[in-house]
Amino acid sequence: MAQAIQKIALNVGRDIPFNKLVLSQQNVRKTKAGVSIEELADDIARRGLLTSLNVRAELDAEGKETGIYRIPAGGRRYRALKLLVDRKQLSKAAAIPCIVSAGETLEAEDSLAENTKRIDLHPLDEFRAMMVLREEGLDEEEIAARFHISVATVKQRLRLASVSPRLLQLYGDDEMRLAQVMAFSITKDHARQEQVWETVSRAQNPEPYYIRRLLTETGVRATDRRAVYVGIEAYEVAGGAVMRDLFEQDNGGWLQDPALLEQLVLEKLTADAEALKAEEGWKWVDAAIDFHYGHTSGLRRFYGKQAEWSEEELARHDAVKAEYDKLDADYAAAEDYSEETEARLEELGDALDALNGRPHLFDPDDIARGGVFISLAANGELKIERGYVRPEDEPVVDAEESDGVEQNGDAGDESIASAEGGATVNGTPVGVEEPDEDDGKVRPLSERLIEDLTAARTLALRNALANEPMMAFITVLHLLVLNTFYHFRSASCLEITVQHSVSTKTQGLSDTVWAKEIEQRQENWGHDLPGDADAVWAYLIALDHDSRMALFAHCASMSLNATIQQWNRRTKENQHAVQLAQSIGFGMVSAGWTPTVDNYLGRVTKAHILQAVREAKGDQSAQLIDHLKKPDMAREAARLLDGSGWLPEVLRYSADEIAEEVGTSEANDAVTVDGEDVEAGDVVLPAFLTEDLDGEQTAFDADDDKGGHLEAAE
C-alpha cells in the first residue's frame, strides 16, 4: 500500500502595523550592496512594497507573544519603510504586508535562505524588459529615473536588446558571451551581425575586438581626416548614418556611407578652392583630398615675405617679450608651482606667436600667374600650398636677359652675338676672326685665342679655389641652392649636375613624418632666401657658418635617390646608399617605419604576410592567422607586427647587421652574413640588389592591386 504524501502548510500572511516591527539581530546581510536605502525607499513610494517582510512573533519569558515581530529577512525593505516614516510619507501605524514564520527554523536560517535561494534576473531578461518599457512609451530618461540608473546604462541595455534575436537566443543558451553581444550591438544590421557570427563562430574563441573589426571594416572612422573636415553633423544632415559603440571608446564612431562622405569632401574642397581663388586672386587653384609626393615637380616655387614691423607692432612685441622673459626667469627661481603664473606665461607665449606669425604677402604679379594646391592634412584641416607657377605661365624673357640663365635645371642655349651689338669681353666684341692685313685698327680677338686665355683663367681660378676650402664650400652651396629653390636662376661656373627626381604616387607618403620635416625645412628656407636668384651669392657670404651647414645639408639631401624601380634597379647607387646609411647610423626601424596594411601587408601575398609574422613572432603567431582571408590576415598581421621592428628585405641593410656583430672587435675581424665570411667594414648588399639581372624576368605580384611590389619570377 502506497505511503500517503504529507501535505505542507505555508506560513500565514498578515498586515502588521509598522510600529510593531523590529529588526532581528540574526539577519545575515551585514554588508551594504546593491541599491541604496534611499533609492529603495523612492521605489516603494512609487510602486508600493512588492515583496512581503519575513517576520517572527517575539515571545516573552513564558513563551507568550508580546505583540512585537522581529524581521530576520527583509531588513533593507524595513529600513526603506522607516525612511518613508521619517519623511512623513508613511504613517507609523501603516499596515505592512508580512509573512509570519511559525518558528520551526532558526532566524539566521530564514535570512540566509531568502538571500541565497533567489536567482538574479538574467541580463537578457533585463534588456528585454527595458525594451518593453521603451515600447510602452517611456523614454530613456524616464526609465533611468524610475530605476535609479544612468541614462547611458539604459541606452546600453536597449542597444543590447536590439541585437539579432537569433544571436540573443544563443546568448540566452550560454553559447555566446555578453562581451560578444556587446560587440555585435555596434551595428543595427541583423543580417550583417549574423553573417559575421557565421565567420567568427568557427574560431575557437572569437574575441570581441575581432567582431568589432569585421563589423566596422567598411566604415570610416569619425577621426578620419575626411570626416573631421566635413563634420559629423553635416554628414548626418546629408543622410549619412553613424555607427556607435556604447560599450567601448569609439572616438566618435564610424561613418557607414563612404561614398557620401567622399562626395561631401569633394564638394566642400571645390567650394573652398573657389573661395580662396576669388579672395586672393590666384590664376588657378587645384584641389584634391591628397596629392602624390612630388606633385609640384617641374613647377617654379615662389615665396611670400612677411610685412615689415610697424612701430606699434614692434613696440608691442618688445613689451610682451620683456614681460615673458622676466616672468619666466622669476618663475624658474621660485620653488612653488603657480597655476596663475603658468597661465600667464602661456598667454604671453601665444601673444608672441601671433605677432611672429604674421601672414606672408605675395607680389600681385606673381599671384596673377601663380597657383595654389589645396588638400587635406592628417588632422582634417586644409593644407594650402601657395606660390607655384606652371611653365606655360612663366613670363617671357628677352634674349639679352636670358643669356646664361637656366630653366628646370637645363642650360640655356648659348649664342655668339654678331659683331654688331654682340657679346663683349672687357668691352671688346668677340666672335669675329681678325683679318690678316694690318690696317692699324684694333680687331676683335679670335675665338681660339679667347678659348686659350679663358682656359688659362679657369685653371688658375681652380687652383685658387682649391686653396680656399670655405669659399669652395660656399660655391657648391650656391649651386645647390639655385637648383633647389629657383626655377629661373643665374648660372653657376661649376659644372655639377643636381637632380631632384623622386616623385611617386604612393598613398600616404606625403603624411609621413619624414615628408613633413622636409617640407617644413624647404618652406622655412624658401621664406628666408632672397627672391632674386642673383642675390643668393651675397646672402650666402653673409650667412653664419652653422646656417650654411644646415642649408647645405638640406640641399644635398634633396638630391639623394635610393629608389628601386622596375626599369632601374640602381645597384651601384644603392651600394653607396648602404655606405651612407651605415656611416650615419640610419635604419628604417629607428626612423619610425612599421608595416601596415597600406604600406606593405595589403600589397603582398598571404605567403609574404605569414612569412613576416613568422620571422617576427614565430610559428605559433603565424598559425593564429593562417586560416583568415587576406584582408583580415593583413589587419591581424599589422597588429602582431606593431612594435616588433620587423622589416621587409628591401628595407634591410646587411651592413647594419655587420656593425652590430662586429661591435668593438678589430676592424680586420671577419663575420658571417648569409653563410659567407665578410670583413668588418665591408659593405654587403641585400640579395635583391646583388643578383644578376641579365636575362632575368620580372613580374609584378598578381596579388598587389596597387602594382607596387616587384618580385623575381621563378
Phi, psi and omega in degrees: 000127183296141180284136182291139179281128182284129180279148178254156177243127181279153178296150186275140175267135180219155172264119184241134178303142184302322183287000176258004183252140175222157179283142175273142177284355181266005178295125186283342181280107180249338186258135179290135179201152175078211184295138181289163179299320180298315180294320179295321178297317178298322181292319178296320179296328181282313189237004180086177180277114184275338182231130181292159174275145175265118186231163174227142178290136178277135183248147177273188183298335181266004178085012178264150179290139181265351184093354177259145181236128178272150184245098176279339182222116182123024183298321181293320178296322179297315181296324178294319177296320179296322178297321177294324177294315179298327179280359183068018177272348182220138180287147178296334182259014182299139179285126182249125179297127182223151170255118184267116180279145181285346177089019180280347178238166179288151179297318180298326179294319179298317181296316180294318182297317182297326184273338183257334184278343179279155180243129178297154179297135176296138181308322181298321178294325177295317179300312184293324179296319178293325177295322177299315179299320179295318180291337177280356175113355178281135176272175185299321181296319181292318178298316180299319181294320183290330183250009175055047175232168182283156177297323179299321178296318178298317180297321178297315181297319179293322178295319178296323180291342182270001177293157181313129179306325179297317180289324177296325177295322176297322178294318178296331179269012179063027176261001179214144180273158180299321180299327178289320176299318177301318180296319181292334183290355182295335177235154178261003181277102183297321181298318179293321178301312182291325178296316179294322178298320178299326180286313187276339184292342178284342176284155184295320182212079183297118184281148180303323182297326180288323176298314179300319182296318180293322182288335184252006187295335180266357181268171178244126182299146179294342178273356177300144185301328179292318180292321179295319182296313181285317184096134182298321182298315179296323178296317180290324177299325180282000177103007181279147180256145179243129179266126184240147175254115183274357187245345178222160179297119183244003178051041176102348176094200183229134177275126190270354182238082182300324181296316178296317179300315180300317179298315180295322178297311182296321178296316181290321178299317179298316179296318179294323179295316179296320180295318179295318180298316180290322184286319186257345173087019180293151180291323179212154175222117176263130181237137176201156176300321180207143173251145179290157181295132182090016183291344179266007181299135180088356179253142176281138179251133172235154188239144175280166179239142177291142179295150178296151177296136168279162180301321180293317180295318181296319179294319178297316180299314182295321181292316180295318181296318180296317179295319180297313183297318181293314180296321180294318179294317179296320182291325178295329180276344181284155182263335185259150176284140179229111178296324180295317179294318178302316181295320180293320177299318178296320179297316178294321178298318177297322179295320177295318179299320180294321179290319181285336183268039178299144182297152177273136182256140181249151176293133181304325179294322177294318179299322183295333179250354185259178182214181187222144171253129177242128177215185181255128174283170183297333181271005178089000177271162179290134173255114186247118178250105184263153167092052177236139180239128176284152182306321183289347180260002180293145178294147179287130182254130179295158182301319181295321183286334185270358180300123179077012180262136178257150177227131180057027176085358179259136181292138178287153180295131176270138179232139178270118182289154177288168182298334180274106178067021182275196181289154181226157171238118185054037177085359182253129179301144179237163173104003180237129180294141179284130180293154182293321185290151180250101181256012178088354180271151177276114183264156174300150179291152180285156179301316182297319181293318178300318179297316181295316182295314182288334174294320177296319178296321180300315181295319180295319180291322176302313182297319180293319181293327179296336179267005178233076185305318181294320179290327175296319177299315181295324181295317176293319178299321179301315179296316180298317180297316179300319181286332185272326190243346187237136179275302169269120185219153175293144182285150176259151177282355178275134177265067178241129180263131179236131180236150174231077195259001183284117176212122184220151178264016179301124181292137174086352183295326180293341182268358180289158181296329181293313180297321181292321180292319177298314180299319180294319177297315180300318181294315182297313179292324179300323178286330182279326183292152179294151180291334182263124181298330181292344181268000184294321183301311180297325179297316182291323179298322183278348185288146178286163188299313182297321179293321177300316181297318180295318179294320178298315180298318180297311183296318179297319182295330182291344179262357181290135179215109176242028181283136176257125181241162184301323183265358182208097182283343174052050185298311181295319180297321180288334174297318177292324179298324177296316178299316180298314181299318180293324182292326182258007178068037184271141173208147183291333177293310179294335177285348175106007180283136176218143183291130177233175178297320185285319187269348179205300193296329178278359185241011179231173181286167177299326179297319177297318181298312181295323178297318179298313180295321180297317180293323185273322189238351179099169183297323184297319178293322179295325180291337180293336186239000187292346180267354186280157171290160188303313180302317179292321180297319181296318180294317180293323178295321178300321178293318182291324185274348182300123179080003183279340184080010181286142177229144170293156186304325184296342179256002182268144173245117180298331180300327178297318179297320180297315181300322180292320184286325182292315179060235183259015182288171180297151184296335183266006177289145180260147174233168182248128176231122181054038175083004181240145177283133181229134178288143178300137180093342176292150178264123180245124180271151173299162183301326184292346178259337186261349183292148180286122184268355181296122178075001182282137175267139177238150181212148176283142176303123183295339182271001182264096184289348179261357176066031186250356185249126184249128179234152172279127180282131180278000000 
